[in-house]
Amino acid sequence: MRMAMTVANFSAGEAEELRRACGAKRSRAAMQGVEENLRRGMNENDITGDVQDRIVKSITSFAMYGFPESHAASFALLAYASGYLKIHYLAPFTAAMLNNQPMGFYAPMTLVKDAQRHGLHFLPVDIQQSQWACTLERDGKGEVCVRLGFNYIRSFRRETAEAVIAARNQAPFTSMHDLCERVPELNKKELRNLSGAGALHHISSHRAITRRDALWDAELVSRPAGPLLGQIEEPHGPSPLEQMTEMDRVVTDLKLTGVTIGKHPITFLRDRLARWGVTPVAALGRLHNNALVQVAGVVICRQRPGTGKGIVFLSLEDETGIANVIVMPDLFEKARATIVNFPALYIIGLLQNLESSVSVKALKVVPLEIAKASIKSHDFR
């Protein structure tokens, strides 16, 4: 504002108009009108040619990228405080982040995996232990862990969770039949989702129940017994259903809760990726600048900022960390359908490893076959 008043004879009102244009959601139209006034005023002061162009560029560039100092200070404080809490109080910090979704840049799944890589342990949703929100709990080793809450079960109502907790406070549940009888608010979909997500593993007092066992038992207690089933009041023994594999459990976790505290989906592809010569994300920093590399992972973010001249930025996550991938406009146009529509990608590119900043400039982008239920990406396009 002072520059405009000094070199272009802007009045205080005109300078305020300039300030508003700078903050008008990166409005090129608003800045174009201001630029004309800037140049007219500088011409009157015999400021022309290259000097005029540099001054205009300085102001208009700030309008496209900058924001007020007070905002910068606020963001800096948030970043500092968040970093301090994450380092010194990882468990409560993570629980608070998970309990205040949606917020921020990363999806809950990415927050969970990052916390696990930093040493935090998680406990699953459990009908006998969980609250509505994620809570802190000590495991058998005395370590502070985050217990996932009922809020992470899809289509699970808060009033149902409160009814479960109230009944459980009277006495632990002893069976599927006991749960359904004491919590009539529990509907079929909620019971199925609890079963599929592994939340009923400890529902029985005399045996551990697998997810498929729980799904089978849930169907028996939630519908009238017909002549083929007989008059069964209480399920007995394991179900005839094939038990879930580890990959099945991860996919079901993602489908029913949006997170998994089990293995990252890319883990199940690691042997194949290693045969292809794919480098884990955590190892990229040990390679030299401009090296030809192969990376693969789940896309957790896609960005194509208006000021990026058509460049697309991807965040690619594997079980070891997050890689930044740069896709130039020509490659994006060729591979647009793949980049936009596939949840996981295999990328060949040149490593940019400069001053501890690591990214991959993509040369080729290929879809990576992975289970459909995957990490939800945060896209800005």
Secondary structure, DSSP 8 states (H G I E B T S, - for coil): -HHHHHHS---HHHHHHHHHHHTSSS-HHHHHHHHHHHHHHHHHTT--HHHHHHHHHHHHHHHHH---HHHHHHHHHHHHHHHHHHHH-HHHHHHHHHHT-S-SSS-HHHHHHHHHHTT--EE---TTT--SS-EEEE-TTS-EEEE--GGGSTT--HHHHHHHHHHHHHS---SHHHHHHH-TT--HHHHHHHHHTTTTTT--SSS---HHHHHHHHHHHTS---TTT-S-SS--S--SS----HHHHHHHHHHHHS--SS--GGGGGHHHHHHHT---GGGGGGS-TT-EEEEEEEEEEEE--TTTTT-EEEEEEETTEEEEEEE-HHHHHHHHHHHHH-SEEEEEEEEEEETTEEEEEEEEEEE----SS----EEE-
